[in-house]
Amino acid sequence: MKKIVIADHHPVTRKGISCLIKKDENYNIVGVANNGDELYQTLEEQNPDILIMEIDMPQISGINALRGIKSKFPELRVLIFSTHPEEIYALRSIKSGAAGYVPKTASLKVLKKALNQIRKGGIFLNEELTSTFTSRNVGETSAISRYKKLSSREVEVLNLLSSGKRNKDIAAALNINEKTVSTYKTRLLKKLKVDNLADLIHQSRMFQFG
């Protein structure tokens, strides 16, 4: 059973998410937060597996907040459930460490699907978003498809690589050894179909929008 924290400054949203998942035996809601201070305190106290959060609420705001949370809690799987436009923020959120992005205009079915995919270790991006990119850039869509197949740990390693971190720094940040980092880099090169680290970093930066 995965422990979940819900962070949103709208009580109706928190209640709605709770009602959606409280009867699912795969999840246990261990805390809620309506601002940044409450969120960090709850994460420290409960050490949840999954965080469902709005990226803009009192005392916490934007992609930088997400990066800060992932830096302090690297094992935490974060599902962004936000009012922000999906086409602008979704891929950028994934690149910054989120495991999934669902806009608040989505159906409950999509939210549940995203949560289940994240629980199993996957990355969730709405298929409609991928379709949007299909008409714009076929090559980019292919890259998105490959990116979606990365594990959460591979995404974390890729994020750190793209920010200029060395193997030693990545190992320390993720509490793994340098040999394991090298193994992840090899997997990333293969999965993203690039030949060297420079191309790998370049491709990772394709996913930063806004």
N, C-alpha and C positions, 0 to 999 in steps of 0.2 A: 504494500500500500504506500503510495507516494504522498508525502506531506506537502500541503499547498498553503501559501499565503496569498491573499488577495489585497491589492493596494489600489485604491481609487477613492477620490474625494466625493464621489456621488453615492449616497447610501443605497439608492435604487439599483445602481450597477452592482455594488457589492452583494446586495441581497439576491439579485437576479443570477449572478454567477454561482452563488452558494446554492440556490435552489436547483440549478442545472446539474451540479455535480455531487450534492450531499448524499444522494442515494446510490452513487456509484462506488462499489466496493474497492475500486482501484485507487481511490483518493480519500484523503482525510484533511479537512480544512483546519489548520492549527493556529491561524491568526489572520486578522485583517488590519489594514492601516489606511488612514485618510490623509496623511502627510508624510514628508520625508523623514522627520524625526521618529515617528511611530514605525515607519517601515524599517529603518535601520535597527531600531530596538527589537522589533519582532523577528527580524532575520537573525540577529545575534542570539536571541533567546530560544527560538524554535528550530533553527538550522533546517529549513524546509528543503525539499527536493525541487519544487517548482514554485515560481513566483508569477502570478498573473497581475500585470500592472499597466496603468495609464502612465505615459511618460511625462505628462504635464499635470502636476498637482502641487498644492502648497509645499514649499520648502524643497522641492525637487523638480527639475525641469530638463527635458530634452535628451538628446543622444548622449551628451556628456555624463548625465546622471546614470544612464544605463552602463556606460563604460566604467564609471566609478563603482557601481554595484558588482559588476563582473570582476573587477580588479580585486575587490575585497572578498567576494564569495565566488571564486572561479568554478566551483562544482555546481552552482545553482543554475537550473534551466529556467530561462525567462521567456514568458509569452507576453508580448506587447498587445494590449487590447485598448486601442486608442481612437480618439476622434480625428486624429491627423490623417490626411489623405494617404491611402495605401500606396499609390503610385509614386509618391515622393519619399515616404519614410520607411517602407517595408524592407527593401534591400539594404538600405543604410543601417537599419536596426539589426538585421542579421549580421552584417559586417562588423558591427560594434559589439557583438556577443550574444544577441538574442537568439533563441531557438525557434522563434516563430513570431508572426505578426498577423493580427486579425483586426480589421477596422470595426468600429462599433455599428456600422451599417450592415454588417454580415449577419447571417442567420445563426440561430443557436446550434444548428447542425454543423455549420462550419467551425464555430468555436469549439464544439466537442471534438470534432475531427482533428483540429489543430492540437488540442490538449492530449488526445490519445497518441498522436504521432510523436509529440515531444516526450511523453512518458516512455515510449519505446526507444528513445534515443535519436529520433530523427529531427530534421529541420522542416518547418512548415512554411510554405508560401502558397497563397491561393492560386489555383490554376488560372483563374481569370487574369491575374497579374502577369503570369507568363504569356498568356495569349495576347495581352496588350503589347508586349515586346516583340511578339512574332511579326506583327505587321510593320514594326519599326525597324527591326534589325535582326535578321535571321541568325547571324553569327553570335550576337549578344544573347539571344534566346538559348542557343546551344550551350553557351557558357553558363547561363543561369541553371539550365538543366543539370549540368555537371556539378555546379555549386550546391544544388539542393541535395545531392547524394552524399555530401560530406557529413561525417559525424560531428557532434558538438565539439569534441576535443580537437578534431582537425580544423574546425572553424576557428577555435581559440588560438591554435598555433599559427594559422594563416593570418589572423588579426595582428598577432604580435610580430610576425615576420614583416607584415606590411608597414608597421610602425617603426621598423628599423632595429628591432631587438635581435641580439645575438643568441646563439643556441644556449649559452650559459644563462642569459637573462630569462629566456623562455622557460628553461628548466626550473629556475628559482621561482618564477611567477606561478607556474602550474604544479610545483612540487613533484616534478619527475626528473629523471636523470638525462644528461645530455645525449646519451645513446638513443634514448626513446624519442627525443626531439628530432634527431637525425632520421629515425624511422618514419616519423610523421611527415617530415619534409619529403622523403622519397615517395610516400603514399600520395601526398598532395601533387607532386609533379606528375605522377601517373594518372590520378583521377581527373586532374584539370587539363591534362594533355599538353603540358608545356615541357620544355627541355632544360630550363635553367631557373635559378632563383630570381633573376631579374624579371623574366617573363611571368613567373608565378606571382610576384608582387604586383606587377602591372595588371594582371588579370584580376587580382583581388580588389584593386582600386576601381575597377569597372563598376563595382557595386556601391560606390559612394555617391549619393545623389543629394540635392538640396543644399 
